[in-house]
């Protein structure tokens, strides 16, 4: 099943509409007819192009290297660890759609020519989530929280971002992420990860151990509403003059921080984090400030496990307001792939290898769930409204 129009990057769609060998281009002229003298070379050229396209698909699918880590194999790993739930995302399966708007104050235009940073308001569709592939898991304050956003900009442009509440990412590249995923698979006897496998992973990936130490130094907040959400990966912001700078962004809550209670669990309400989020939005809109952190020469842009030094310039670019909540069954957010490479003109990817991997894995997950029967969500906003 093809993805819905809302999941297409307008730039990619337009570029794909002209097929290899279509020489009409912008002139509208038809190609010259084949003659006996040039038919064979031209047909051979078309054959080379088609062979290259096929080879690319085979390579990306892992046919030439069966042990290569491919998007499909990565998604298989999520299913192996968490199981498969029809119609749900393979990671961050448990979620709640929201909507609202972003008010730009114009401060971001100094760094990027992206339309989203012009003074004014644009609509936003979002989704809060918990990490993991089980859409019916019990809420736990220590589980990674996610926030995906889609900004709908003028002229059909979109900006999508998928963020989590960790100040750094525990893994420097896709292979480390996958290796930890498999090492963390619960033992069928103890129903807990094998400590020896976890220890072996961290011994082989010391940067992950350092990142976990940083994460543990930040106490989780009491709810979604007062969580800071980090874009994690670095991006390049390009201004109107063509100059670019590395930037990491975060959404910092206007709601005051409160630490999660010690030993807090979902006893009596397995959806207590989501229920609290619904109740809060029904009482008043929730807001976050978009903070752009500007990197300096030497700051790593290809390793999300390393935080940038304290004291880097921070620019408050505007305010995100979320004022409406829906069920997964009725919201367009369910069918949005929050691909981090759907970017407006003025924001470009950095050299972080996780970005292209995230995009490919999200696409693989989307393709699988798009063709599946949609099962009911565990979160029912109507019950909280009563």
N, C-alpha and C positions, 0 to 999 in steps of 0.2 A: 504494500500500500504506500503510495507516495506521501511525503510529509505535507501537512496543510500549508497553505500559503503563508500563514503567520510564522512558520519555521524557516522560511527562506531568507537568506541574506540577499537583498535586492541587487547588490553589486555582483554576487556570484551568479544569480539567475541570469542577468543580462549578458554576462560573459559566456555563459554556456549555451546561449541560444544560437550562436554561430558555430556550426560544426566544422571540424577539420576538413579541408578540401572545398569548403563553400567560399568561392572567391567573389561573391557578389559584394561583400563588404558594404561600405557606405556609398559606393558608386551606383549600385543597383544594376550593374551590367552582368549579363550572363557570361559564363566561361565560354571560350572559343570551342567550337565542335572538335571532337577528336578526329584526326586524320591518320592514315595508315602509318605515316612516318613518326608521329609523336604519341600514338595511342599506347604502345607498349611501355615507354618510359613513364608516361603519366599514370597509367594503371599501376605500374610497379611502385611509383611514389605513394599512391593511395594505399597500396598494400603495406608499405613500410609504416605509414602512419597508423593504420589499423592494428598492425602487429605490435607497435609500441604501446598503444592504448591497452590491448589485451595483456601484454607483458606487465604493464603497470598494475592492472587489477590482480593478476596472478601473484605479483610480488607483494602487494599490500595484503593479499589474503593469506600469505605465508606458504604458497604452494612451492616456491623454490627453496624454502628453509623451514621445514615443519616445526622446528624447535624455536623459531623466532617469536618474540612476544608481539602479537598482533592485537588490534582492537577486539576482534572476536574472541581470542584466547583470554584477553583481560576480562571481558564480560562473562565468559565462562567461569572465570575464577570467582566473581561475585556470586554467581548462581551456585557454584560448588560450596561456598562457605555459608551463604544465607538461604539457599533454596530459591525456587522460582515462583513468583506470585503473578498471576496472569494480569497483564495490563499495567503493571507498576514499573517504575524506574528500578534499575538494577542496583542503584545506590541512592540514598536519600529517598527511600520509597515512601516513608510516612511523612505526609506534608499537608499544608493548609494554604490554599490560594488567597491572595489579598490583592487589593488595587488601591490606587491613589494617584499622586502626582508629584513631580519634582519642580521646585521653584529655584531656578538659577539666579544667582546674584551678579553674574557677569565676571566674577573674579577669575574664573578658570580660563577665560579667553586669552589671558596673558601667556598661558602655557600651551593651549590647544585651540585650533580654529574650529573644533567640532561644534555643530549647531547646538548641541545640548548645553553648552556653556554660555550661550547668549542669554542675556537677561530675559526671563519669561518663564512660562509654565508648560510642561509636557506631561501627557498621561503616562502612568506606569502600571504594569501588571507584575505581580510578584508571587513568590511561594516560599513560605517558611518550611523547614524540614529538619528531620533528624537523620544522621548518618546511619548507613546500614541498609540491607536489602529487604528487611522484614517490615511491611507496612502496618503490622499490628503489634509491634513491640511496645513494651511499657515505657513511658517517658522516664528519663533519668537525667538529672542535671549534668552528669559527666559525659553524656553522649554528645558527639560533635553536632552542633546546630548549623543549619545552612539557611541562606537567603539568596534566592535567584530573582533577578529583576530584568524586565524588558522595558526600555524607554522607547516610546513611539515618537519619532521625530518628524518634522516636516519633510515633504517630498518622498515619503516612503522609507526613509532611513530608520534603522533600529540600532540600539545599543543594548547588548545583553551581557550580564555579568552573573557569575555564580560564586558566592562568597561563603566563608565559614567563620566561626567565632574563635579561631585560633590565630595568635599573632604571627606564627610562622607555620610552614607546612612541614610535616615530619619526614618527608621523602624528597630527595633531590632530583630524582628522575623516575620515569615509568617503571623501570625494572625493580627499583627499590620498593616502590608502592606495591607492585605485584608480589614480590617476595614476602613482604610483611603480611599481605592479605592471606597468602597460602600458609605462612607460618602461624597465623593467628586462628586458623580453623580449629574449632573445638574438638577435643578428643571424644570419640563416641562413648567412652566409658565414664570419664570424669565430667564431660560437658564443659570443660574449660580448655583454653589453649595449653599446648604442651610447653612448660617452662624452658625445656632444653632447646626447643626450636626458636622460641622468642629470644633466648640468650644468644644463640648462634646468629640470628639475624642482626642484633645490635652489635655483636662483635665484628661482623662483616660490614656494618654501616654505622661507623662512629658518629657521623654527622646527624643521623637520626636520633641517637642517644642525646646529643647536645640539644637538638631541637625539642625533644620531649622535656628536657630539664627546663627550657624556657617556657614551654606551655604550662608545666606544672607550677611555675612561679606566678601564674595569673589565675586567680580563683575564678571559677565560672560564676556568672551572674544568676540571679534567682529566676529569670524568665527570658523569653524571647524579646520582650519589649525593652529590656535594659541591657541587651547584648550589643557589643561592638562586632561588626562583621567586616572581615578583611578580604580584599581581592587577592592577596597573597603574591601572585605573580607580578613581576614588573612589566610595564608597557612603555612604549615611546609616545610622548605627546608632541605633536607637530604644530607649530604656530603658523600664523598667516604668512610669515616670511620664509617658511621652510625650515626653520631651526627646530631641533628636537631635543628633548630632555627625557631621562628616565623618570617614571612616576609609579608609585604604588598608591592605591587608594583604600580608604576604609569608610564605613558608615558608622558614625559615633552617635549613640542615642541621646536625645534631649531628656529622656526619662532618667531619673537618678539611679545610679548603680546600687544594687544590693546583692550581697553575696548569697549564693545558694546555701540553704541550711545544711549543717553537718548531718550526714546520714539520711538526708531527705530522699524519699522514694515515692513511688506511685501507689502506695498502699491505699486501697479503696477507690482510686481513680487513676487508671493506667494512662489517661490522656491529660493529666493535670497541667502540664506545661502548655499544651495547645488550648485547653479549656480556659486557662488564665489569659492567654493571648486573645482569644475571642471575646471574653468578658471585657478586657481592657479597651479593645477597639470599639466595642459597642458603647462604652462609656465616653470615650473621647478619642480623637485621632492620635496616632502615634507618630513621632518624628525622629529623624536621624539627620545629622549634618554630614555631607559628603566632604571628607578631608583628603586632599591631594598631598602626598609627601613627595618632595622633589629630591631625586638622587643627585649625587655629585660624582665626578670622575673617580673611578675605583670602587664605587658601590656595586656589589654583585647584582647583575640582572638575570643571571642564568641559574640561580640556586635559591629556591624559596625557603630553604632551611635556615638561611642566614639573615638575621634582622639588619636593617641599615642602622648606622650609628645614631644615637640620640642627638637631638639638636638640628636635624635636617629641617629645612623650610617646610612649613605646612600651610596649605591654602584652603580655607573654607569656601567651597564652590557653590554651596546652596543647600536647600533643605528638602529632604524626602518626607512626604506625608502619606501615611497609609490609613485610610478611613473606612474601608469596606472589606468584608470577609465573605468568602463563599465556600461551598463544598467542592471537592474535586470533580464531582459529577457535572456541575454546572459552569465551572470557570474555564475560560480559555487557557489558563495557566497549566492545566493538566496536559495539554498537547503542545506546550512550548518546550523546545530543547534549549536550555539556557547555555548555549554554546559560547564560551568566552572569546571566540574569534569572530563573532558577529559584532563588528565595530563600526562606528561612524567615521567618516573622513576627518582626520585630525587625531585619531588614536590608532596606533599600530602595535603589532606584537613585538615583544623583545626576543632575545635569543634563548629564553627559558624553554627547555625541551618539554616541560610539562604542558605547555599551552597547546601545541599541536596534538599531543597525546590525549589531553582532555577532550578536545574537539572531536577526535576520531572515535573515542570510546563513548562519548555522549551520543554520537550519531548511531553507533552500533546498538546501544541500549534503546534509543528511540525507535529504530527500525524494528527491533524485536517486539517491543510492546505495542507498536502501532497496529500490528496484525493480530493482536490477541484480544480476547474478550475482556472487557473492563469490569473488574470486580469492585464492590462498594468500598469506600474509604472507611478507616476506623474513626475519622474525625467528622462529627455532625454538628455544624454550627447551630442548626435549628434547635437542638436539644439544650444548648447553653443559653439561647435567647429566652427560654421559657422562664 
